[in-house]
Amino acid sequence: MDKDSKIFDYDITLSFAGEDREYVRKVADNLTELGVKVFYDDYYKADLWGENLFTHLDEIYQNKSKYCVMFLSKNYRDKVWTNHERESAQARAIIEKGSYILPIRLDDTEIPGIRRTIGYIDGNKHTPDEISQLILKKLGLNNEIEELIRYIEDNLLSDYKIKQVGTDLQFISETEDYEGYFPIRLLLEMYRIDMIFEMFILPGLVPH
């Protein structure tokens, strides 16, 4: 089955060393607010509790996600669990058509099996928000947000300028003297179930 047509439990799994958690948490939170299904260990503490993590994480990093984003560093190279996650992801990458592992380098440490010829992002040159936007584009979800904006603009009675600002959509209308912000994740959920007109536009959550 083609990866684009297969339904995965997660859009993205995040593989990282604990020392890099602060940076990665910001990426995870941003992606979640943008409607991305993310496997980030802190989100699943109850699910992981009592599991055989060796086999459970192997299944997640090898089979359950559309992409695996690796935050590579010296700490990543030296940890037992990150090496286990990497090996699971590499087993998938060997048979995957197209990209599966998406490396983000936090320093210049060589990581076994991750060749320099694999396209990567330099995490020192991008903020967590910028990394989130790049992942969003890789998933093609930026196109869905653009479709959402066009749909709302076409169905609102007043003229609005709508644009993405972080994890929100900003609505500005000079005629209505209005500026407001609404979470992208919430609007996308309404749009995906074809209820955004009834739940957002018709009730007049923005003036029209």
Secondary structure as the mmCIF struct_conf table of DSSP 4:
data_model
#
loop_
_struct_conf.conf_type_id
_struct_conf.id
_struct_conf.beg_label_comp_id
_struct_conf.beg_label_asym_id
_struct_conf.beg_label_seq_id
_struct_conf.end_label_comp_id
_struct_conf.end_label_asym_id
_struct_conf.end_label_seq_id
TURN_TY1_P TURN_TY1_P1 LYS A 3 SER A 5
BEND BEND1 LYS A 6 LYS A 6
BEND BEND2 ASP A 9 ASP A 9
STRN STRN1 TYR A 10 SER A 15
HELX_RH_3T_P HELX_RH_3T_P1 GLY A 18 ASP A 20
HELX_RH_AL_P HELX_RH_AL_P1 ARG A 21 GLU A 33
TURN_TY1_P TURN_TY1_P2 LEU A 34 GLY A 35
STRN STRN2 VAL A 38 PHE A 39
HELX_RH_3T_P HELX_RH_3T_P2 ASP A 41 TYR A 44
HELX_RH_AL_P HELX_RH_AL_P2 LYS A 45 LEU A 48
TURN_TY1_P TURN_TY1_P3 TRP A 49 GLY A 50
BEND BEND3 GLU A 51 GLU A 51
HELX_RH_AL_P HELX_RH_AL_P3 LEU A 53 ASN A 63
BEND BEND4 LYS A 64 LYS A 64
STRN STRN3 SER A 65 LEU A 72
BEND BEND5 SER A 73 SER A 73
HELX_RH_AL_P HELX_RH_AL_P4 LYS A 74 ASP A 78
HELX_RH_AL_P HELX_RH_AL_P5 VAL A 80 ILE A 95
BEND BEND6 LYS A 97 GLY A 98
STRN STRN4 ILE A 101 ARG A 105
BEND BEND7 LEU A 106 ASP A 107
TURN_TY1_P TURN_TY1_P4 PRO A 112 GLY A 113
TURN_TY1_P TURN_TY1_P5 ARG A 116 THR A 117
BEND BEND8 ILE A 118 ILE A 118
STRN STRN5 ILE A 121 ASP A 122
HELX_RH_3T_P HELX_RH_3T_P3 GLY A 123 LYS A 125
BEND BEND9 HIS A 126 HIS A 126
HELX_RH_AL_P HELX_RH_AL_P6 PRO A 128 LEU A 139
TURN_TY1_P TURN_TY1_P6 GLY A 140 GLY A 140
HELX_RH_AL_P HELX_RH_AL_P7 LEU A 141 ASN A 155
BEND BEND10 LEU A 157 SER A 158
STRN STRN6 LYS A 161 VAL A 165
TURN_TY1_P TURN_TY1_P7 GLY A 166 THR A 167
STRN STRN7 ASP A 168 SER A 173
TURN_TY1_P TURN_TY1_P8 GLU A 174 ASP A 177
STRN STRN8 TYR A 178 PRO A 183
HELX_RH_AL_P HELX_RH_AL_P8 ILE A 184 ARG A 192
TURN_TY1_P TURN_TY1_P9 ILE A 193 ASP A 194
HELX_RH_AL_P HELX_RH_AL_P9 ILE A 196 ILE A 196
HELX_RH_PI_P HELX_RH_PI_P1 PHE A 197 ILE A 201
TURN_TY1_P TURN_TY1_P10 LEU A 202 GLY A 204
BEND BEND11 LEU A 205 VAL A 206
#
